[in-house]
Amino acid sequence: MKHADIIEKMTLEEKCALLQGATTFGSWGSERLSIPVMEFSDGPNGLRHQLGAADHLGIAGSEPATCFPTAVTVANTWDEALGEKIGKALGEEAAAQGVGTLLGPGLCMKRSPLCGRNFEYFSEDPYLAGKMAASYVRGIQSEGVAACPKHFAANSQETRRQASNSVVDERTLRENYLTAFEIVVRESHPKSIMSSYNLINGTYANENRHLLRDILRGEWGFDGAVITDWGGSNDHVAGVEAGSTFEMPAPGMDSVRQLVAAVHSGRLSEEVLDGCVDDALELVLSTHPAVEGATGEFDKAGHHALAREAAAEGAVLLKNDDSLLPLAAGTKVALVGDFAREPRYQGAGSSAVNCTQVDDILDMVGESGLTLVGYEQGFLRHGGEDAAKRDAAVELAQHADVVIACLALDEIAESEGADRRNMRLNDNQVELLHAISQVNSNVVVLLSAGSCVETDWVADARAVLYLALGGQAGAGAALDLVCGRVNPSGKLTETWPKRLADTPTADRFPAQGMSAEYREGIYVGYRYYQMAGVEVAYPFGYGLSYTSFSYSDLKATPKGVTFTLTNDGDRAGTEVCQLYVAKPNHQVFRAAQELKGFARVELAAHESKQVSIALDDKAFRYFNVATDAWEVEGGTYELRVGASSEDIRLVGTVEVEGTNAADPYAGVDVTPYETGKVQTVDDAHFAALLGHPIPSPKVRIDRNMCFCDLNHGRSPIFWIVWLVLAAMKRAADASGKPNLNVLFIWNMPLRALAKMTNGMVSVAMVDAIVREIKWWGLAGIVPALLVKLATGEGFILVWFLWFIVPILVAFIANLIGNARTNGALTLAGK
């Protein structure tokens, strides 16, 4: 252990207290032991460090910080060096604001376009997500503070997020949902990692020994701290035993008592406890010098300029008929759309940043060199008809050379805590675009969204520039691209299907029940569309430029490829070259091809360069569920180099020696996975893939029962609670404005009452509530009836007391326990 000298001086209560939050975003400290308090902060794309009353949903205010483009945008750059620069800036701001651990980056896989937090994640591809996230971690930690990649693992939906069971086969888990984290751990050595809310195959991620001890710490050699998502702890003792370090946010003294009791009873060894305490001390003490030595200031102007650079690099040119873009200086433009005045530049929830400044296109167009003939809002931001606004925009469009239409998903469409309902832009935006195109064919759409949208409207635009979510400086970046000061070079890191119905999870995402069944297996994103032969709107890796590139002279070996890239145009530009590995003749089912390398190459006009892309140990492997190990199928592989997953320019073949493992699916009927037709996998085939029966989705009445399931209980009292919440949720849904507070409670398990109330509620109190929901209230009817028969009154009073007395007893016991534990910590010098 690194801190044995401190640990040997600590009392058992002090050790146990150290493994949880003291405040919503703060750890415990000890003057006696010289252990400082450490601050955590949300911040995958900018600090959200709250002072005073703190929360974890982005509701309360926070200190001003730079809002960089979100992960979806930066991923589109395919630029690891830029990711590291952004990470370094985030680390600098964290230290300046007294934050020791920055909770990010997020690298969950984009299993469906409907995930409400896709804006916060990098890609549908684990290799690319891992590489980009690793660059962030290196940058953040170069400033002496800690990064905390999240959410580990198989966390793909916001619906029921705190109690959803991800049912996934081991191969899919390893290849799709763990590989990105493996790359991050092995290549950037994060000081911490955040476990996810969900269960994985029936066990909560934070207490999953297979995930935390066998894989994370055992196979990958992770030696940092595991931090629960806020409210993500289920059984703290089981979590510590599995290798989890911090229970967050602030569960109070009940968790301390549980750990102390577990050590005394022998359920938890003090040696295991000490190992977690050592990890906690290392995180706190290793980050303290950077925080202590920070000046409290950071380069606001420099960080704003970096945010603008990243937004420009991350924008993707989807369409540019007849080279309408870039626009020449002096071009008369009409600006339409509410988002030109109030940009959509970040997501909602815990990653929302209080920006140091926010640029908008309307204010900045005057500096662009374009001639603005006017601006019209054109539509209501959150949907609905307004004929006057539409007609005014159409009238304005007739007086311009080019119309710039700023369209977007609004803020309530994408948010932590809620999944998207569809993939469409609001109808009023599409209708406005069509009306404008009838009077002016030169329409440029600037599209802001954190994930893909259906694009049946693109015929009404000659040019479409996808800005993703460009952060606080995104407006200036958009104009840099429109005017040609920057040549677009972004490439999509998620496939854009033509319609939601085309996605592999269309009929089962988000899962509304207890289980989220990953029936599609390994076929996520381009792996599905290419294997199943589904035509898409824009493929993975797609993006246009104001110049063109050609590829030639491929040389391929099992260690990588070299080739010549030439800029064929008269303008300098940057190409993202992509290397895919395929095995057309395979025994073990696999995707048609997989990304295994990439290179971002800058070229002057007519310049040529030799480009090399290396292959690593992940190039040819697959996870064999029979040997429980990574294996390589020997034989001939194709190394495909291209400008996108569907624009392959060069193909070479190599012979690869295999590990000679037997086909793990021999004799097993996994037909849908051999063909890639996985939209409607039946129970038998999914069970065959899992290797065991499908878990029952039946709601269980226990601590992990969600509030949305209270109607499955037997207590009239909690039926009323459910009816009230359901009515509030329906009202919010009908208004089109999701209420994050209501959604959080609706999807929250009962145990969260004990984990997120800073000691006001104990697990024993939750258990008393569970007993009422199960049977206690009904059992109370018997004595209530007896009283009624004997006295003629008192039925409701006796029944209510039968319910409330156990909770009151547990509440009093909790108060006494808290006082005793606090006393022990005070005596120990806390």
SEDREN-843662 format. One line per field, with one value per residue (C-alpha): z, x, y; residue in three letters. Coordinates in steps of 0.25 Angstrom, whole numbers. Layout:
N
c3: c(Z, ...)
c1: c(X, ...)
c2: c(Y, ...)
type: c(ALA, ...)
This chain:
830
c3: c(0, -3, 10, 20, 30, 30, 30, 42, 50, 46, 54, 47, 47, 40, 29, 27, 26, 16, 6, 4, 1, 12, 4, -10, -17, -6, 1, 16, 22, 35, 42, 51, 40, 30, 20, 12, 6, -9, -18, -29, -41, -53, -66, -78, -87, -76, -61, -54, -40, -31, -18, -7, -10, -20, -28, -38, -49, -54, -47, -38, -43, -44, -45, -59, -68, -82, -89, -99, -110, -105, -108, -120, -127, -122, -127, -141, -141, -140, -134, -122, -120, -120, -110, -101, -102, -98, -86, -82, -82, -74, -64, -63, -60, -50, -42, -42, -36, -26, -32, -30, -39, -52, -55, -69, -80, -84, -93, -93, -106, -115, -116, -121, -126, -115, -103, -97, -93, -107, -108, -96, -102, -114, -123, -127, -129, -117, -123, -127, -114, -106, -113, -112, -97, -94, -100, -91, -79, -82, -84, -71, -63, -68, -59, -47, -45, -47, -59, -56, -69, -68, -68, -66, -72, -82, -79, -91, -87, -77, -75, -62, -62, -47, -47, -61, -63, -76, -81, -90, -95, -90, -104, -107, -93, -96, -110, -111, -97, -90, -101, -100, -85, -87, -97, -87, -75, -82, -90, -81, -67, -61, -46, -44, -52, -50, -49, -55, -49, -56, -53, -63, -64, -50, -42, -40, -47, -35, -27, -39, -36, -50, -55, -44, -39, -50, -62, -58, -47, -51, -66, -69, -56, -52, -38, -36, -29, -34, -31, -31, -40, -31, -24, -32, -19, -16, -5, 0, 7, -6, -14, -5, -5, -21, -21, -21, -14, -12, -10, -15, -12, 3, 9, 23, 35, 32, 21, 31, 41, 31, 27, 42, 45, 32, 37, 51, 46, 36, 24, 19, 22, 28, 18, 6, 13, 15, 0, -3, 7, 1, -13, -7, 0, -13, -21, -10, -7, -21, -26, -15, -19, -32, -25, -14, -24, -34, -35, -36, -50, -64, -78, -82, -96, -99, -95, -103, -115, -113, -112, -125, -132, -127, -132, -145, -146, -141, -151, -162, -176, -180, -193, -203, -216, -227, -217, -211, -199, -196, -198, -204, -196, -198, -201, -197, -187, -179, -166, -161, -149, -134, -132, -139, -128, -116, -120, -116, -112, -100, -94, -82, -68, -60, -72, -74, -72, -67, -79, -78, -91, -102, -116, -126, -141, -141, -134, -141, -155, -157, -154, -165, -177, -181, -184, -175, -181, -169, -158, -155, -144, -154, -144, -129, -123, -116, -127, -131, -142, -144, -158, -156, -152, -164, -174, -170, -172, -185, -189, -185, -192, -205, -203, -201, -210, -199, -188, -175, -167, -153, -149, -137, -127, -115, -101, -96, -107, -102, -87, -76, -69, -81, -95, -108, -113, -128, -138, -144, -144, -140, -151, -151, -155, -166, -172, -171, -179, -190, -191, -192, -203, -211, -212, -211, -215, -209, -195, -185, -173, -160, -152, -137, -130, -120, -129, -142, -148, -159, -171, -181, -182, -188, -202, -198, -196, -205, -193, -179, -169, -156, -144, -134, -121, -123, -109, -105, -117, -127, -135, -139, -143, -152, -159, -160, -168, -176, -181, -184, -173, -169, -178, -172, -168, -158, -160, -154, -142, -142, -154, -158, -162, -171, -161, -146, -151, -158, -145, -139, -126, -132, -125, -111, -108, -98, -90, -81, -72, -62, -73, -85, -94, -103, -114, -125, -119, -126, -137, -133, -142, -155, -151, -152, -164, -173, -169, -170, -183, -178, -186, -178, -179, -176, -172, -161, -164, -174, -177, -188, -191, -200, -206, -211, -207, -214, -209, -215, -214, -202, -195, -184, -174, -161, -154, -162, -175, -182, -194, -202, -199, -209, -208, -222, -220, -220, -205, -193, -185, -175, -178, -167, -173, -167, -166, -166, -163, -170, -171, -182, -180, -165, -156, -144, -147, -148, -154, -169, -164, -152, -150, -145, -148, -153, -157, -158, -169, -173, -187, -195, -209, -218, -207, -205, -193, -189, -178, -168, -159, -149, -144, -130, -122, -124, -139, -141, -128, -124, -110, -109, -99, -99, -95, -87, -94, -106, -118, -133, -144, -154, -169, -179, -175, -183, -179, -184, -185, -188, -186, -179, -175, -189, -197, -197, -207, -205, -201, -197, -192, -181, -175, -160, -151, -142, -127, -132, -122, -126, -131, -118, -125, -131, -129, -124, -133, -134, -148, -147, -142, -154, -164, -156, -157, -142, -141, -137, -130, -123, -109, -113, -121, -111, -100, -109, -110, -95, -92, -81, -80, -81, -68, -64, -66, -54, -45, -31, -18, -11, -9, -23, -28, -35, -32, -46, -42, -29, -36, -35, -20, -10, -2, -5, 1, -10, -20, -17, -18, -32, -37, -33, -40, -52, -53, -52, -63, -72, -71, -73, -86, -91, -90, -98, -87, -78, -64, -59, -45, -47, -57, -47, -36, -46, -50, -36, -28, -13, -8, -13, -2, 7, -2, -6, 6, 14, 26, 27, 23, 26, 19, 31, 28, 13, 17, 26, 13, 5, 16, 14, -1, 0, 11, 24, 21, 17, 30, 37, 32, 42, 55, 49, 46, 61, 66, 57, 62, 76, 76, 64, 59, 57, 45, 37, 49, 53, 39, 37, 50, 46, 34, 40, 54, 47, 39, 52, 59, 48, 47, 62, 62, 50, 58, 70, 61, 54, 67, 72, 59, 58, 72, 69, 57, 66, 76, 65, 61, 49)
c1: c(0, 5, -1, 1, 7, -6, -16, -9, -13, -27, -39, -48, -59, -49, -46, -61, -64, -53, -60, -72, -76, -77, -85, -91, -78, -68, -60, -57, -44, -37, -28, -22, -17, -14, -24, -30, -44, -45, -55, -62, -68, -77, -70, -68, -69, -67, -66, -80, -74, -85, -83, -93, -106, -101, -109, -105, -115, -110, -121, -114, -104, -89, -76, -73, -65, -62, -72, -65, -72, -78, -72, -80, -74, -60, -61, -64, -50, -43, -32, -25, -16, -28, -35, -22, -22, -36, -33, -22, -31, -41, -31, -26, -40, -42, -30, -33, -47, -42, -46, -38, -46, -53, -64, -62, -60, -72, -70, -83, -86, -97, -106, -118, -119, -130, -121, -123, -108, -102, -97, -88, -82, -72, -76, -83, -70, -62, -48, -50, -57, -46, -35, -42, -45, -31, -26, -36, -30, -16, -19, -27, -17, -5, -10, -9, -23, -31, -40, -52, -56, -71, -80, -74, -81, -92, -100, -108, -121, -127, -140, -140, -125, -123, -129, -129, -122, -114, -115, -103, -95, -80, -75, -83, -80, -65, -64, -74, -76, -63, -52, -53, -50, -39, -32, -34, -28, -17, -13, -16, -16, -27, -27, -41, -53, -68, -77, -90, -104, -109, -108, -101, -107, -113, -102, -101, -88, -83, -83, -80, -67, -65, -66, -57, -48, -46, -46, -43, -33, -29, -27, -25, -17, -25, -20, -28, -41, -55, -66, -80, -89, -97, -107, -102, -98, -107, -100, -88, -82, -83, -77, -65, -63, -63, -53, -62, -56, -65, -80, -86, -92, -93, -101, -99, -94, -103, -93, -81, -89, -91, -76, -72, -82, -78, -63, -67, -76, -65, -74, -63, -48, -41, -30, -40, -45, -31, -28, -40, -35, -22, -28, -36, -24, -16, -27, -28, -14, -8, -18, -16, -3, -9, -21, -13, -4, -14, -15, -31, -30, -29, -28, -42, -39, -29, -39, -50, -41, -38, -53, -55, -44, -50, -64, -59, -51, -63, -73, -77, -81, -92, -96, -91, -97, -90, -80, -90, -80, -72, -79, -71, -69, -81, -91, -105, -110, -123, -122, -134, -137, -138, -125, -117, -121, -120, -111, -113, -98, -99, -107, -116, -113, -101, -92, -98, -88, -89, -81, -71, -77, -87, -86, -98, -98, -107, -97, -85, -90, -86, -71, -71, -70, -84, -95, -107, -120, -128, -132, -145, -148, -156, -162, -165, -153, -160, -170, -184, -190, -187, -191, -187, -172, -172, -177, -168, -156, -161, -162, -148, -142, -147, -137, -124, -114, -113, -122, -115, -125, -121, -129, -127, -132, -136, -131, -143, -140, -127, -124, -119, -130, -139, -138, -142, -156, -152, -141, -149, -147, -159, -169, -169, -155, -156, -168, -161, -149, -158, -166, -152, -147, -159, -155, -140, -132, -119, -121, -110, -115, -107, -111, -109, -112, -105, -108, -114, -127, -136, -132, -143, -143, -129, -135, -139, -125, -113, -103, -104, -93, -95, -90, -93, -92, -82, -80, -79, -71, -78, -85, -71, -67, -79, -76, -62, -66, -77, -68, -56, -46, -47, -48, -58, -51, -60, -65, -77, -74, -88, -96, -109, -120, -131, -141, -143, -150, -136, -128, -125, -132, -144, -155, -148, -141, -142, -146, -158, -157, -147, -138, -131, -128, -116, -122, -115, -102, -89, -97, -98, -96, -89, -86, -101, -105, -94, -96, -111, -110, -118, -117, -113, -114, -100, -90, -80, -68, -74, -71, -69, -58, -56, -45, -43, -33, -28, -22, -11, 1, -5, 5, -1, 5, -1, 5, -2, -2, 5, -1, 0, -11, -12, -20, -25, -31, -26, -29, -22, -30, -30, -34, -37, -32, -39, -34, -44, -41, -50, -50, -59, -57, -59, -64, -68, -78, -74, -77, -74, -63, -58, -50, -36, -28, -29, -20, -23, -15, -13, -9, -6, -13, -7, 2, 4, 9, 12, 2, 4, -6, -2, -10, -9, -13, -28, -27, -31, -36, -50, -55, -57, -68, -63, -49, -53, -41, -38, -35, -30, -36, -25, -26, -27, -31, -34, -29, -38, -34, -44, -51, -63, -68, -75, -64, -53, -42, -31, -31, -20, -19, -11, -9, -11, -7, -18, -19, -26, -38, -50, -63, -70, -83, -82, -95, -102, -113, -109, -114, -118, -104, -98, -106, -107, -122, -124, -136, -145, -137, -146, -145, -138, -127, -124, -124, -114, -105, -106, -102, -113, -128, -133, -135, -150, -154, -164, -164, -159, -163, -150, -141, -138, -152, -154, -165, -170, -174, -181, -194, -189, -189, -200, -201, -212, -203, -193, -203, -207, -192, -191, -204, -198, -185, -191, -200, -189, -181, -193, -194, -180, -180, -192, -186, -174, -164, -159, -158, -144, -148, -161, -153, -142, -152, -160, -148, -142, -141, -146, -132, -128, -135, -124, -113, -116, -122, -109, -113, -128, -133, -126, -127, -135, -145, -145, -148, -160, -165, -163, -170, -182, -182, -181, -191, -190, -202, -211, -207, -211, -225, -227, -225, -231, -244, -244, -243, -254, -263, -260, -261, -269, -257, -242, -240, -232, -224, -220, -216, -208, -201, -198, -191, -184, -179, -168, -163, -163, -155, -145, -144, -141, -131, -124, -123, -117, -108, -103, -101, -92, -84, -82, -77, -67, -62, -61, -53, -44, -41, -50)
c2: c(0, 14, 20, 10, 20, 28, 16, 10, 22, 22, 17, 7, 18, 28, 18, 15, 30, 33, 23, 33, 47, 57, 67, 66, 68, 67, 56, 55, 60, 59, 70, 60, 52, 63, 58, 69, 70, 68, 74, 66, 73, 70, 74, 65, 78, 89, 90, 90, 93, 98, 106, 106, 97, 86, 76, 66, 69, 83, 90, 100, 110, 108, 116, 122, 112, 110, 102, 94, 86, 73, 60, 57, 69, 67, 52, 57, 63, 49, 58, 52, 64, 73, 65, 66, 81, 82, 72, 81, 93, 86, 81, 95, 101, 89, 93, 108, 105, 96, 83, 70, 61, 64, 55, 52, 49, 40, 29, 20, 14, 20, 8, 16, 30, 32, 32, 45, 47, 43, 57, 54, 42, 40, 29, 16, 10, 6, 7, 22, 25, 19, 27, 40, 38, 34, 47, 55, 48, 50, 65, 66, 59, 67, 78, 69, 67, 54, 50, 40, 33, 29, 21, 7, 0, -4, 8, 12, 18, 29, 22, 14, 17, 15, 1, -4, -18, -19, -33, -35, -47, -47, -45, -33, -27, -29, -25, -13, -8, -10, -8, 7, 7, -3, 6, 18, 10, 4, 16, 28, 22, 30, 32, 29, 23, 24, 12, 13, 12, 0, -15, -24, -38, -36, -30, -15, -10, -4, -17, -26, -34, -39, -24, -17, -28, -38, -29, -14, -17, -31, -32, -17, -14, -2, 3, 16, 19, 14, 25, 22, 30, 40, 31, 19, 11, -1, -9, -1, -13, -21, -10, -8, -23, -23, -12, 1, 13, 25, 24, 37, 47, 48, 35, 40, 31, 19, 14, 16, 7, -3, -4, -5, -16, -23, -23, -27, -39, -44, -41, -31, -33, -21, -24, -21, -9, -4, -6, 3, 13, 13, 16, 28, 34, 33, 40, 51, 53, 52, 63, 73, 79, 84, 90, 96, 102, 108, 123, 122, 128, 122, 128, 131, 137, 126, 115, 122, 122, 107, 104, 111, 103, 90, 94, 97, 84, 76, 81, 72, 76, 67, 73, 84, 83, 91, 96, 106, 107, 114, 128, 139, 152, 162, 151, 156, 146, 145, 139, 131, 122, 124, 117, 128, 137, 127, 116, 102, 99, 89, 78, 78, 72, 70, 74, 88, 99, 113, 119, 130, 136, 131, 135, 135, 136, 148, 156, 151, 151, 166, 162, 150, 159, 155, 165, 163, 167, 163, 153, 146, 136, 128, 118, 115, 109, 97, 94, 99, 107, 122, 126, 141, 137, 127, 137, 148, 138, 134, 149, 152, 140, 146, 158, 150, 143, 132, 128, 122, 114, 111, 98, 89, 80, 88, 87, 78, 68, 64, 63, 55, 47, 46, 38, 44, 41, 41, 45, 57, 72, 79, 80, 95, 96, 86, 93, 106, 101, 95, 109, 116, 107, 110, 125, 123, 111, 115, 110, 107, 99, 100, 88, 87, 74, 64, 52, 48, 53, 48, 56, 55, 70, 71, 72, 86, 91, 92, 91, 85, 87, 79, 87, 76, 84, 94, 100, 114, 118, 110, 122, 128, 114, 112, 126, 122, 110, 116, 127, 118, 123, 108, 96, 86, 73, 67, 52, 46, 36, 31, 26, 34, 24, 29, 27, 22, 9, 5, 4, -9, -6, 1, -7, -9, 4, 10, -2, 1, -11, -16, -22, -15, -27, -25, -35, -28, -34, -28, -21, -7, 5, 2, -12, -14, -6, -12, -26, -26, -18, -6, 7, 19, 34, 37, 26, 25, 33, 42, 56, 66, 76, 88, 80, 66, 55, 42, 30, 21, 12, 3, -6, -15, -24, -30, -18, -7, 0, 11, 18, 32, 42, 54, 67, 68, 82, 97, 98, 93, 83, 72, 57, 47, 34, 21, 7, -4, -19, -30, -45, -49, -64, -65, -77, -69, -59, -44, -31, -28, -19, -12, 1, -2, 11, 25, 37, 51, 57, 72, 75, 88, 89, 78, 73, 58, 50, 36, 32, 21, 15, 4, -8, -12, -24, -21, -22, -36, -41, -46, -50, -65, -69, -83, -81, -68, -61, -52, -61, -59, -66, -69, -67, -56, -42, -30, -17, -6, 9, 19, 33, 26, 13, 12, 20, 10, 14, 3, -11, -20, -35, -40, -54, -55, -66, -70, -76, -88, -87, -95, -88, -85, -85, -99, -107, -94, -88, -73, -71, -56, -53, -60, -52, -38, -38, -35, -25, -37, -47, -57, -62, -76, -69, -58, -69, -77, -65, -62, -76, -77, -74, -59, -53, -50, -36, -37, -25, -29, -22, -19, -7, -6, -5, 8, 19, 16, 2, 5, 2, -13, -12, -16, -3, 7, 18, 16, 14, 29, 33, 26, 33, 46, 44, 38, 50, 60, 52, 52, 67, 69, 60, 67, 80, 75, 80, 68, 71, 66, 66, 57, 48, 46, 42, 34, 25, 25, 13, 13, 11, 24, 30, 25, 28, 43, 49, 51, 42, 47, 33, 20, 7, 1, 12, 8, -6, -2, 5, -8, -16, -7, -8, -23, -26, -19, -9, -20, -28, -15, -17, -28, -21, -8, -16, -22, -8, -4, -15, -12, 3, 6, 16, 17, 8, 18, 23, 9, 5, 17, 15, 1, 7, 19, 13, 4, 16, 25, 14, 13, 28, 29, 18, 25, 38, 31, 23, 36, 43, 31, 30, 45, 44, 33, 41, 54, 46, 41, 55, 56)
type: c(MET, LYS, HIS, ALA, ASP, ILE, ILE, GLU, LYS, MET, THR, LEU, GLU, GLU, LYS, CYS, ALA, LEU, LEU, GLN, GLY, ALA, THR, THR, PHE, GLY, SER, TRP, GLY, SER, GLU, ARG, LEU, SER, ILE, PRO, VAL, MET, GLU, PHE, SER, ASP, GLY, PRO, ASN, GLY, LEU, ARG, HIS, GLN, LEU, GLY, ALA, ALA, ASP, HIS, LEU, GLY, ILE, ALA, GLY, SER, GLU, PRO, ALA, THR, CYS, PHE, PRO, THR, ALA, VAL, THR, VAL, ALA, ASN, THR, TRP, ASP, GLU, ALA, LEU, GLY, GLU, LYS, ILE, GLY, LYS, ALA, LEU, GLY, GLU, GLU, ALA, ALA, ALA, GLN, GLY, VAL, GLY, THR, LEU, LEU, GLY, PRO, GLY, LEU, CYS, MET, LYS, ARG, SER, PRO, LEU, CYS, GLY, ARG, ASN, PHE, GLU, TYR, PHE, SER, GLU, ASP, PRO, TYR, LEU, ALA, GLY, LYS, MET, ALA, ALA, SER, TYR, VAL, ARG, GLY, ILE, GLN, SER, GLU, GLY, VAL, ALA, ALA, CYS, PRO, LYS, HIS, PHE, ALA, ALA, ASN, SER, GLN, GLU, THR, ARG, ARG, GLN, ALA, SER, ASN, SER, VAL, VAL, ASP, GLU, ARG, THR, LEU, ARG, GLU, ASN, TYR, LEU, THR, ALA, PHE, GLU, ILE, VAL, VAL, ARG, GLU, SER, HIS, PRO, LYS, SER, ILE, MET, SER, SER, TYR, ASN, LEU, ILE, ASN, GLY, THR, TYR, ALA, ASN, GLU, ASN, ARG, HIS, LEU, LEU, ARG, ASP, ILE, LEU, ARG, GLY, GLU, TRP, GLY, PHE, ASP, GLY, ALA, VAL, ILE, THR, ASP, TRP, GLY, GLY, SER, ASN, ASP, HIS, VAL, ALA, GLY, VAL, GLU, ALA, GLY, SER, THR, PHE, GLU, MET, PRO, ALA, PRO, GLY, MET, ASP, SER, VAL, ARG, GLN, LEU, VAL, ALA, ALA, VAL, HIS, SER, GLY, ARG, LEU, SER, GLU, GLU, VAL, LEU, ASP, GLY, CYS, VAL, ASP, ASP, ALA, LEU, GLU, LEU, VAL, LEU, SER, THR, HIS, PRO, ALA, VAL, GLU, GLY, ALA, THR, GLY, GLU, PHE, ASP, LYS, ALA, GLY, HIS, HIS, ALA, LEU, ALA, ARG, GLU, ALA, ALA, ALA, GLU, GLY, ALA, VAL, LEU, LEU, LYS, ASN, ASP, ASP, SER, LEU, LEU, PRO, LEU, ALA, ALA, GLY, THR, LYS, VAL, ALA, LEU, VAL, GLY, ASP, PHE, ALA, ARG, GLU, PRO, ARG, TYR, GLN, GLY, ALA, GLY, SER, SER, ALA, VAL, ASN, CYS, THR, GLN, VAL, ASP, ASP, ILE, LEU, ASP, MET, VAL, GLY, GLU, SER, GLY, LEU, THR, LEU, VAL, GLY, TYR, GLU, GLN, GLY, PHE, LEU, ARG, HIS, GLY, GLY, GLU, ASP, ALA, ALA, LYS, ARG, ASP, ALA, ALA, VAL, GLU, LEU, ALA, GLN, HIS, ALA, ASP, VAL, VAL, ILE, ALA, CYS, LEU, ALA, LEU, ASP, GLU, ILE, ALA, GLU, SER, GLU, GLY, ALA, ASP, ARG, ARG, ASN, MET, ARG, LEU, ASN, ASP, ASN, GLN, VAL, GLU, LEU, LEU, HIS, ALA, ILE, SER, GLN, VAL, ASN, SER, ASN, VAL, VAL, VAL, LEU, LEU, SER, ALA, GLY, SER, CYS, VAL, GLU, THR, ASP, TRP, VAL, ALA, ASP, ALA, ARG, ALA, VAL, LEU, TYR, LEU, ALA, LEU, GLY, GLY, GLN, ALA, GLY, ALA, GLY, ALA, ALA, LEU, ASP, LEU, VAL, CYS, GLY, ARG, VAL, ASN, PRO, SER, GLY, LYS, LEU, THR, GLU, THR, TRP, PRO, LYS, ARG, LEU, ALA, ASP, THR, PRO, THR, ALA, ASP, ARG, PHE, PRO, ALA, GLN, GLY, MET, SER, ALA, GLU, TYR, ARG, GLU, GLY, ILE, TYR, VAL, GLY, TYR, ARG, TYR, TYR, GLN, MET, ALA, GLY, VAL, GLU, VAL, ALA, TYR, PRO, PHE, GLY, TYR, GLY, LEU, SER, TYR, THR, SER, PHE, SER, TYR, SER, ASP, LEU, LYS, ALA, THR, PRO, LYS, GLY, VAL, THR, PHE, THR, LEU, THR, ASN, ASP, GLY, ASP, ARG, ALA, GLY, THR, GLU, VAL, CYS, GLN, LEU, TYR, VAL, ALA, LYS, PRO, ASN, HIS, GLN, VAL, PHE, ARG, ALA, ALA, GLN, GLU, LEU, LYS, GLY, PHE, ALA, ARG, VAL, GLU, LEU, ALA, ALA, HIS, GLU, SER, LYS, GLN, VAL, SER, ILE, ALA, LEU, ASP, ASP, LYS, ALA, PHE, ARG, TYR, PHE, ASN, VAL, ALA, THR, ASP, ALA, TRP, GLU, VAL, GLU, GLY, GLY, THR, TYR, GLU, LEU, ARG, VAL, GLY, ALA, SER, SER, GLU, ASP, ILE, ARG, LEU, VAL, GLY, THR, VAL, GLU, VAL, GLU, GLY, THR, ASN, ALA, ALA, ASP, PRO, TYR, ALA, GLY, VAL, ASP, VAL, THR, PRO, TYR, GLU, THR, GLY, LYS, VAL, GLN, THR, VAL, ASP, ASP, ALA, HIS, PHE, ALA, ALA, LEU, LEU, GLY, HIS, PRO, ILE, PRO, SER, PRO, LYS, VAL, ARG, ILE, ASP, ARG, ASN, MET, CYS, PHE, CYS, ASP, LEU, ASN, HIS, GLY, ARG, SER, PRO, ILE, PHE, TRP, ILE, VAL, TRP, LEU, VAL, LEU, ALA, ALA, MET, LYS, ARG, ALA, ALA, ASP, ALA, SER, GLY, LYS, PRO, ASN, LEU, ASN, VAL, LEU, PHE, ILE, TRP, ASN, MET, PRO, LEU, ARG, ALA, LEU, ALA, LYS, MET, THR, ASN, GLY, MET, VAL, SER, VAL, ALA, MET, VAL, ASP, ALA, ILE, VAL, ARG, GLU, ILE, LYS, TRP, TRP, GLY, LEU, ALA, GLY, ILE, VAL, PRO, ALA, LEU, LEU, VAL, LYS, LEU, ALA, THR, GLY, GLU, GLY, PHE, ILE, LEU, VAL, TRP, PHE, LEU, TRP, PHE, ILE, VAL, PRO, ILE, LEU, VAL, ALA, PHE, ILE, ALA, ASN, LEU, ILE, GLY, ASN, ALA, ARG, THR, ASN, GLY, ALA, LEU, THR, LEU, ALA, GLY, LYS)
